[in-house]
Amino acid sequence: SKSKELTEQIEAEVARLSQDGCSVIGSTGSRLLSGNSAYSESLEGELARFHGAEAALIFNSGFDLNMGLFASVPQPGDVVFYDELIHQSVREGLKLSRGSSRQFRHNDVEALREAIAQCLAEHRQKAPNIIVAVESVYSMDGHLAPLRDFCEVVNSCGGSLIVDEAHGTGVYGAEGRGLVSELGLESEVFCRIHTFGKALGTHGAAVVGPAVLREYLINYAWSLVYSTSLPLHSLAAIRCAYAFLSKEAEARQEILRKLIKTFQSRLARLPAEMVLDSPSPIQGIIVPGNVECVQVATILRQRFDVLPIRSPTVPAGKERLRIVLHAHNTEEEVNAIRHA
């Protein structure tokens, strides 16, 4: 979002569309009525090819996508297992689902394996359809999911794995395709959620997966069916952001890796219980207590964009300063916050 080059590319694409007589401000309706366009369907085809999937479907936001997906896909008798730190949008979708759901300990492969085994033992006469939901990179802790291990567990029971790549898009994988792609697991994951408001700096989200899933969601994901679709201006921004990503991602990933190493060299001096164990650009320092956390963040925010994360967003006693490193940050800025 801070890239002048990307801003100029978006403005040029919008100007081109306007010159062609297209209305770029509003979409006029939902995708099933007047809000669809050849441009949106072409863009979805590009996203599917980029992410190595059969199809893609764009939603207005990642929250809308997860709510619509998890409310509509699980059927009666299905069981969804979700990581205890999964995003609230998944939880809200599951509340509306016709299936049942159970959470498992964060990033704990054996806990998931045991939970599935217990579930199957409870349903010996007719095994339920198993769905597992995880994030590739967790937004408040920066942890990476052990995706290879999760794939093995899910495949062993004939289940389906859904991976939210909101914080993996752009940061991992060739040309920023995400952690699933970096690990070569595209064929083992049922579908992936890629949001556009993080590394891509625009707005919206897309689910990439089987063509039949796309068709199903078009008809049954109420957050899509009953929402005015994104305007052409937003679609143009997404298209330009992906073109920019494919060109710039890997160089920027290398910058990020260096900045993370620099930042963590300072964190090594702090007590282990104060520091989040994160290999990603999402770093954190534990400051217990909502009041105390806000006080420290207020001081730091005079110079840095550091946010206090309070309970109940995170567990009480685990309140933290959330520090997100970006490729546009400099070594000098990282060193400055290390010594703040």
Phi, psi and omega per residue, in radians:
S1 nan -0.336 3.125
K2 -1.635 0.029 -3.085
S3 -1.403 2.071 3.090
K4 -1.160 -0.657 -3.135
E5 -1.106 -0.786 3.116
L6 -1.132 -0.717 3.101
T7 -1.003 -0.772 -3.141
E8 -1.144 -0.668 3.129
Q9 -1.152 -0.699 3.113
I10 -1.138 -0.785 3.138
E11 -1.074 -0.667 3.124
A12 -1.184 -0.694 3.128
E13 -1.169 -0.710 3.110
V14 -1.135 -0.715 3.110
A15 -1.094 -0.707 3.121
R16 -1.088 -0.775 3.138
L17 -1.114 -0.689 3.127
S18 -1.131 -0.719 3.106
Q19 -1.117 -0.493 3.102
D20 -1.408 0.021 3.099
G21 1.577 0.186 -3.128
C22 -1.458 2.530 3.024
S23 -1.526 2.026 -3.033
V24 -1.729 -0.137 -3.004
I25 -1.468 -0.863 -3.086
G26 -2.266 2.647 -3.126
S27 -1.611 -0.220 3.056
T28 1.374 -0.256 -3.126
G29 3.110 -3.008 3.128
S30 -1.347 2.910 -3.115
R31 -1.060 -0.555 -3.081
L32 -1.432 -0.190 3.118
L33 -1.948 -1.824 -3.048
S34 -1.783 -0.002 -2.999
G35 -1.605 0.050 3.110
N36 -1.485 2.822 3.116
S37 -2.777 2.762 3.058
A38 -1.086 -0.570 -3.141
Y39 -1.130 -0.783 -3.119
S40 -1.159 -0.701 3.139
E41 -1.216 -0.629 3.071
S42 -1.133 -0.732 3.125
L43 -1.103 -0.730 3.117
E44 -1.103 -0.621 3.057
G45 -1.113 -0.692 3.111
E46 -1.130 -0.735 -3.141
L47 -1.126 -0.712 3.123
A48 -1.076 -0.798 3.141
R49 -1.137 -0.726 -3.129
F50 -1.058 -0.705 -3.075
H51 -1.650 0.126 3.067
G52 1.149 0.747 -3.119
A53 -2.209 2.857 3.102
E54 -1.175 -0.678 -3.024
A55 -2.682 2.865 3.071
A56 -2.442 2.664 3.095
L57 -2.436 2.207 -3.081
I58 -1.579 2.370 3.024
F59 -2.032 2.907 -3.109
N60 -1.213 -0.439 3.131
S61 -2.795 2.905 3.072
G62 -1.144 -0.612 3.111
F63 -1.123 -0.822 3.094
D64 -1.010 -0.722 -3.095
L65 -1.132 -0.921 -3.103
N66 -1.102 -0.687 3.124
M67 -1.104 -0.823 -3.132
G68 -1.151 -0.688 -3.116
L69 -1.158 -0.891 -3.032
F70 -1.408 -0.299 3.036
A71 -1.363 -0.531 -2.983
S72 -1.837 -0.538 -3.028
V73 -1.286 -0.864 -3.140
P74 -1.104 2.270 -3.120
Q75 -1.786 2.910 3.093
P76 -0.932 2.262 -3.114
G77 1.682 -0.361 3.097
D78 -1.245 2.653 3.087
V79 -2.197 2.202 3.114
V80 -1.819 2.166 3.042
F81 -1.802 2.222 -3.092
Y82 -2.283 2.535 3.096
D83 -1.065 2.455 -3.082
E84 -1.105 -0.293 3.104
L85 -1.804 0.283 -3.124
I86 -1.081 2.673 -3.091
H87 -1.100 2.593 -3.092
Q88 -1.039 -0.497 3.138
S89 -1.077 -0.622 3.084
V90 -1.172 -0.772 3.139
R91 -1.061 -0.730 -3.135
E92 -1.147 -0.670 3.075
G93 -1.115 -0.725 -3.129
L94 -1.130 -0.522 3.094
K95 -1.080 -0.484 -3.112
L96 -1.670 -0.055 -3.046
S97 -1.313 2.694 3.046
R98 -1.520 -0.146 3.058
G99 -1.574 -3.088 3.060
S100 -1.917 2.910 -3.100
S101 -2.524 2.643 3.110
R102 -2.479 2.456 3.098
Q103 -1.702 2.740 3.069
F104 -2.287 2.805 -3.087
R105 -1.004 2.492 -3.041
H106 -0.964 2.152 3.055
N107 1.007 0.352 -3.073
D108 -1.699 1.777 -3.072
V109 -1.110 -0.761 -3.121
E110 -1.191 -0.615 3.083
A111 -1.100 -0.687 3.080
L112 -1.145 -0.784 -3.139
R113 -1.024 -0.778 -3.131
E114 -1.169 -0.681 -3.131
A115 -1.140 -0.687 3.113
I116 -1.195 -0.742 3.132
A117 -1.056 -0.734 3.111
Q118 -1.117 -0.725 3.119
C119 -1.081 -0.777 -3.140
L120 -1.149 -0.605 3.107
A121 -1.166 -0.531 3.126
E122 -1.326 -0.286 -3.087
H123 -2.223 0.990 -3.068
R124 -1.152 -0.600 -3.082
Q125 -1.233 -0.661 3.116
K126 -2.523 1.896 -3.109
A127 -1.187 2.335 3.125
P128 -1.331 2.792 2.978
N129 -1.296 2.222 -3.069
I130 -1.770 2.259 3.043
I131 -2.166 2.324 3.122
V132 -2.082 2.277 -3.111
A133 -2.073 2.188 3.110
V134 -2.449 2.938 2.968
E135 -1.843 2.604 3.082
S136 -1.325 -0.682 3.086
V137 -2.320 2.220 -3.050
Y138 -1.543 2.270 -2.906
S139 -1.186 -0.508 -3.089
M140 -1.786 -0.216 -3.115
D141 -2.098 -0.367 -3.139
G142 1.342 0.058 -3.123
H143 -1.194 2.576 2.992
L144 -1.675 2.396 3.090
A145 -1.288 2.484 3.052
P146 -1.331 1.308 -2.944
L147 -1.138 -0.638 3.118
R148 -1.059 -0.772 -3.140
D149 -1.166 -0.706 3.109
F150 -1.110 -0.692 3.097
C151 -1.049 -0.729 -3.136
E152 -1.099 -0.761 -3.141
V153 -1.126 -0.815 -3.090
V154 -1.164 -0.737 3.129
N155 -1.122 -0.582 -3.102
S156 -1.161 -0.386 3.126
C157 -1.919 0.145 3.133
G158 1.214 0.454 -3.096
G159 -1.575 -2.979 -3.129
S160 -2.224 2.338 -3.140
L161 -1.863 2.249 3.065
I162 -1.991 2.225 -3.076
V163 -2.102 2.152 3.055
D164 -1.538 1.990 -3.086
E165 -1.764 0.463 -3.088
A166 -0.891 -0.768 -3.091
H167 -1.803 0.087 3.062
G168 -1.734 -0.457 -3.138
T169 -1.053 2.266 3.127
G170 1.506 -0.624 -3.034
V171 -1.503 -0.501 -3.104
Y172 -2.246 2.729 3.064
G173 1.522 2.699 3.085
A174 -1.005 2.285 -3.134
E175 1.014 0.331 3.081
G176 1.402 0.477 -3.063
R177 -1.300 -0.191 3.095
G178 1.958 2.993 -3.079
L179 -1.218 -0.646 3.099
V180 -0.999 -0.784 3.126
S181 -1.162 -0.731 3.138
E182 -1.007 -0.618 -3.124
L183 -1.557 -0.036 3.125
G184 1.201 0.613 -3.036
L185 -1.874 0.242 -3.060
E186 -0.938 -0.718 -3.066
S187 -1.315 -0.213 -3.102
E188 -1.772 -0.060 -3.119
V189 -1.927 2.277 -3.097
F190 -1.086 -0.882 3.079
C191 -2.725 2.827 -3.133
R192 -2.278 2.575 3.090
I193 -1.914 2.110 3.094
H194 -2.021 2.070 3.120
T195 -1.712 2.727 -3.026
F196 -1.879 -0.001 -3.062
G197 -1.654 0.026 -3.140
K198 -1.777 -1.793 -3.078
A199 -1.095 -0.551 -3.074
L200 -1.345 -0.354 3.027
G201 1.249 0.334 3.124
T202 -2.097 -2.267 -3.085
H203 -2.704 2.572 3.122
G204 1.910 -3.031 -3.134
A205 -2.832 2.829 3.084
A206 -2.449 2.503 2.961
V207 -1.748 2.327 3.113
V208 -2.084 2.328 -3.077
G209 3.066 -2.645 -3.095
P210 -1.147 2.622 3.104
A211 -1.072 -0.603 -3.130
V212 -1.153 -0.546 3.079
L213 -1.159 -0.753 3.111
R214 -1.000 -0.855 -3.124
E215 -1.102 -0.672 3.133
Y216 -1.111 -0.833 -3.080
L217 -1.159 -0.594 3.094
I218 -1.007 -0.546 -3.077
N219 -1.733 -0.379 -2.995
Y220 -2.203 -0.162 3.098
A221 -1.498 1.754 -3.006
W222 -1.101 -0.502 3.120
S223 -1.169 -0.298 3.026
L224 -1.681 -0.840 -3.038
V225 -1.017 -0.720 -3.014
Y226 -1.863 0.396 3.098
S227 -2.060 2.430 2.988
T228 -1.074 2.298 -3.052
S229 -1.300 2.895 3.131
L230 -1.069 2.462 3.087
P231 -1.242 2.884 -3.105
L232 -1.058 -0.567 3.103
H233 -1.018 -0.759 3.140
S234 -1.185 -0.706 3.129
L235 -1.119 -0.683 3.101
A236 -1.108 -0.691 3.118
A237 -1.109 -0.721 3.126
I238 -1.106 -0.793 -3.135
R239 -1.060 -0.805 -3.141
C240 -1.146 -0.658 3.138
A241 -1.117 -0.683 3.115
Y242 -1.192 -0.680 3.090
A243 -1.099 -0.712 3.112
F244 -1.172 -0.718 -3.140
L245 -1.051 -0.830 -3.078
S246 -1.088 -0.459 -3.138
K247 -1.524 -0.618 -2.945
E248 -1.841 -0.314 -2.906
A249 -0.997 -0.871 -2.986
E250 -1.167 -0.642 3.084
A251 -1.155 -0.684 -3.142
R252 -1.265 -0.573 3.062
Q253 -1.074 -0.683 3.124
E254 -1.128 -0.700 3.068
I255 -1.063 -0.772 3.139
L256 -1.055 -0.769 -3.134
R257 -1.029 -0.703 3.130
K258 -1.190 -0.711 -3.140
L259 -1.160 -0.680 3.099
I260 -1.081 -0.779 3.130
K261 -1.077 -0.747 3.120
T262 -1.081 -0.820 -3.105
F263 -1.116 -0.763 -3.075
Q264 -1.241 -0.381 3.094
S265 -1.114 -0.513 3.070
R266 -1.372 -0.697 -3.107
L267 -1.096 -0.443 -3.121
A268 -1.059 -0.339 -3.139
R269 -1.455 -0.226 -3.127
L270 -1.520 2.737 3.050
P271 -1.000 2.439 -3.052
A272 -0.987 -0.606 -3.091
E273 -1.238 -0.187 3.139
M274 -1.614 -0.218 -2.966
V275 -2.015 2.317 3.024
L276 -1.291 2.355 3.125
D277 -1.454 1.564 -3.019
S278 -2.254 2.204 3.054
P279 -1.589 0.010 -3.041
S280 -1.738 3.086 3.085
P281 -1.176 -0.217 3.107
I282 -1.511 1.895 -3.119
Q283 -1.977 2.780 -3.126
G284 -2.694 2.560 3.065
I285 -2.149 2.169 -3.087
I286 -1.293 2.189 3.032
V287 -2.265 1.610 -3.032
P288 -1.026 2.430 3.103
G289 1.693 2.247 -3.124
N290 -1.060 -0.795 -3.105
V291 -1.114 -0.821 -3.121
E292 -1.101 -0.717 -3.125
C293 -1.114 -0.751 3.126
V294 -1.138 -0.678 -3.135
Q295 -1.074 -0.800 3.135
V296 -1.148 -0.749 -3.133
A297 -1.100 -0.662 3.141
T298 -1.063 -0.697 3.105
I299 -1.154 -0.814 -3.112
L300 -1.155 -0.567 -3.069
R301 -1.233 -0.113 3.005
Q302 -1.169 -0.389 -3.136
R303 -2.223 -0.432 -3.001
F304 -2.297 2.674 3.098
D305 -1.524 1.322 -3.115
V306 -1.979 2.241 -3.065
L307 -1.891 2.455 3.029
P308 -1.456 2.249 3.076
I309 -1.865 1.980 -2.995
R310 -1.826 2.814 2.984
S311 -1.290 2.529 0.237
P312 -1.592 0.117 3.079
T313 -1.009 -0.689 2.987
V314 -2.122 2.830 -3.104
P315 -1.044 2.538 3.068
A316 -0.984 2.349 -3.074
G317 1.597 -0.196 3.119
K318 -2.007 0.381 3.073
E319 -1.006 2.612 -2.969
R320 -2.641 2.798 2.919
L321 -1.581 2.111 3.133
R322 -1.681 2.070 -3.090
I323 -2.080 2.019 -3.116
V324 -1.908 2.100 3.114
L325 -1.497 2.475 -3.125
H326 -2.201 2.737 -3.129
A327 -1.164 -0.356 3.117
H328 -1.460 -0.136 3.042
N329 -1.233 2.705 3.124
T330 -1.894 2.857 3.066
E331 -1.049 -0.625 -3.130
E332 -1.130 -0.716 3.122
E333 -1.155 -0.726 3.128
V334 -1.154 -0.726 3.098
N335 -1.122 -0.616 -3.137
A336 -1.148 -0.762 -3.137
I337 -1.258 -0.483 3.066
R338 -1.069 -0.604 -3.048
H339 -1.740 0.078 -3.100
A340 -1.236 nan nan
